[in-house]
Amino acid sequence: MSRIYNFSAGPAALPETVLNQVQAEMLEWNGAGASVMEVSHRGKPFMQAAAQAEQDLRDLMGIPDNYNVLFLQGGATSQFSAIPLNLKFLGAKADYAHTGHWSKKAIADAKRFIDVNVVCDTSSEGYRHVPAASDWTLNDDAAYVHITPNETIAGVEFDWLPETDKPICADLSSTILSRQIDVSKYGIIYAGAQKNIGPAGLTIVIVRDDLIGHFPGDAPRLMDYHVMAESDSMNNTPPTFAWYLAGKVFAWLKENGGVGAMAKTNQAKAEKLYSYIDESDGYYTNPVAIDNRSWMNVPFILANSDLDAAFLEQSHNAGLHALKGHRSVGGMRASIYNAMGLDGVDALIDFMDSFKAANA
Ligand SMILES: Cc1ncc(COP(=O)(O)O)c(C=O)c1O
């Protein structure tokens, strides 16, 4: 067996240690005589594993007690609708920052349920920077402010929050657990699991107490945070395997120094790759403003796009997979989430350098 370096934006690489543990427990989990996928979510063993996963996530992110942690389905996309539905009791309008493909989608879905005010919009420049907070047109009567701190496709990230007394709702799908954040500054945090948490099929929502319990009576109950919080995310059958596996990833993160240690490695990985790109004499370029370069998703283009196909084929053959940029932007993209070590980034840089030498 040989494992590749997987630069996929998601579903993404998982820690090998975790996969080995899962493999060892596949036929029999926890003395159950069955796999974790085959036991009741309401039985004590699964309930304990589920509670432990939540506790570990709380420890890792420093989630205060007045926040609910929900383990849901439907992907981050379901939250594009769930957020306006749950929060429209706070007002008829909401503020949205439009800084990339995913915020654009969040805006389109929100508009079906609430009036949207776009506070900044970088679509016309192809999402290359995030405007300074002082340039955002925030509204006094907004129900909440929605942001996407890391845009997975354009590789645009910002680590600050707008100055506002409104609840901040953040799509952290591709940056959760990659660096430390102060959860108490957010109203809602949500993320699809398939990048830094576990397999696809699980969606984490972290929501402050005072924002639940005001759901419209005519909207789908499974989107009601109150229903899901009251039932410990078990109003219906939860995604048990994904939840269990996320718990293993949280334990792995704790054993490896937690989010602080990950952040150091992530910064080092990103800086090394961007430095190599910047110093390649224009052979490779990254179009994003330096302050907004993502630690997790590094898009780059070759000066000669005629070489794209050869780059992809040869990198694939060298064991460096899923480097093709998103279909909407082209070029390349290396997603370097928590499970990608510095060795993967070094292997990528070595390949880029030899490709450049052979094709300059
Ligand atoms: C930032 C961001 N938001 C939302 C989504 C959509 O997530 P899902 O496919 O879980 O609905 C993605 C998917 O890649 C993403 O990167």
The ligand as an ORCA input file, in Angstrom:
! r2SCAN-3c Opt
* xyz 0 1
  C     -16.127     27.777      2.750
  C     -17.122     26.745      2.321
  N     -18.408     26.918      2.627
  C     -19.348     26.030      2.273
  C     -19.030     24.908      1.552
  C     -20.111     23.929      1.174
  O     -20.015     22.873      2.049
  P     -20.915     21.570      1.920
  O     -20.505     20.882      0.687
  O     -20.575     20.830      3.192
  O     -22.329     21.996      1.892
  C     -17.701     24.675      1.211
  C     -17.339     23.451      0.451
  O     -16.241     23.239      0.016
  C     -16.727     25.624      1.593
  O     -15.446     25.440      1.272
*
